[in-house]
Amino acid sequence: MTSSQTPTTAEELRGVGLRVTAARVALLETVRHGDHLDVEAITSGVRDRVGHISVQAVYEALHALTAAGLVRRIEPPGSPARFEGRVGDNHHHLVCRSCGVVADVDCAVGHAPCLTAADDRGFSIDEAEVIYWGLCPDCSAAATAAP
């Protein structure tokens, strides 16, 4: 493979030392083509691609893919865990208080961690996790239009 070619999903799995299975390929592709999916949505997407898979198998595969750095897990308070394929760039998230939609937002300042703690207490900080809360455009418009 030349450096100008994008690796296949199978090559990415092998590259991080994971065994390639149809379920793992389908799961990784489902997460990457989705938008901050929860386990239920991921399970449905994998089943659409490869047939039956247990929810437990999805959890196990998500754990392996997250540990390998191919998937990122986020857990906004009051929401089930969600998974995304955007990894390694310390981006943040916007969450709608009304409908729960989650959207990515790039760091506001510079490079990771892109924030400076008032007191780092001796920690070597390499990442900041920020969640911005508000209303998405659809919910905001609906709230404005309500009598």
N, C-alpha and C positions, 0 to 999 in steps of 0.2 A: 504494500500500500504506500502510495506517495503522500507527502505531507499536504498536498492540495486536496486530497479526497477526505470526505467525512467518514469516520469509522461507522460501521454498521452497529446496530444495537447488540448483536451477538459479539462483535469484536470489543465493544465497550465492556460487556459483562466479563469476557475473558480477561481483558486488560486489568480488571480490579480483582481477579482471582475467583470469580464466581462461575459456577457451572451454568451453561446455557441450556435453558429449557424453554419450551413454547410459552409456558405460563409467565416466566420472568420477562421474556421478550414482550409479550402482550401487555404485561403490567407496566413495564417501563414506558412503552409507547403510549399506553392509555394515560398515564400520568403526564407525560410530555405534551400530549395533544389536548389535555383537559385544562381546567382553570381552577387550581386550588381544590382538588377533589377530596371528598371524604372517602372512607373505606367502602361504604355502600356503593357510591358511584364508581369507584375503581373496580370493585367486584363485578358490577354490572358490565362495565366496559371490557373487562377481561373475558367474561362469559360470552359476550358478543363476538369476540375474536377467536376463542379456542374451545368454547363449550364449558362444561361444568368445571368449577373450581370452588373449593370450600373457602369460607370466610377466613378460617384459621390459616389456610395456605396463603391467602392474600396478606394477612398480617405478618406471617413469617417472611414472605418475600419482601414486603415493604421494610421490615426491620433490616434484612440483609442489604437491600439497596440503599437504605439510609446510612447504615454503618459504612458502606463502601463509598459514600459520597456521590452517588448517582441521583439521589432523590433527597429533597429537603422536607422535613416535617415541621409544620407550624401549628401552634395551638392557641388561637385567640381565646381569651377568657369567655366562657359561656358557649363555646362552639366545640364541635368534635374536632379531633385532629384532622388536619388537611395536609395534602402532599402536593409537591410541585417539582418540576424538572429543572427549574432555574436554580443552579447551585454555584457556590464558590465566588459570589460577588458581593456579599453582605448587603443586599438590598432590603428594603423594608416593606411594610404592607399598610394598605388602607382597608378598613373594615366598615361596612354600613351597619349602623345600629338597628336599622329597621328590617332589612331583608337578609343581612348576613353576607352579602357578596364581598369577596376579597379581591383586591387588585394590588399589583406590584407597584412600588415607587422606588426610584433610585435614591442613593444616599444624597443628602442635602449638601454636604460639604466634603470635598476631597475624597480620599481613599479610606478603606476600612481602617478602623472602625467608624470613621466619619463623625464621631462625637467624642468629646473629651469629658470624662467624669470630673466632677468638682473635687473629689477626693478618691484617688484610685486605690488607697489603702495598701499600696505596695504591689498590686496586681499588675501583670503585664497584659493589658487589654488588647485583644486582637479582633473583637467583633462587638457590634452593638445591635440589639434587636429592638426595633421600634414598631409600634402599631399606632397608626393614626386612626381615630374613631370619628365618625360623622355619618352623614347621609349621602348615599350615592346619588347621581344625577336624577335617576328615575324616582327614587323615594323623596328626594328633595322637591321635585316638581309636583309630585302627588300631595305632599304636605302643604305646599303653597297653594295648590288648587282646591284643597279641602275647605268646605264652608266654615 
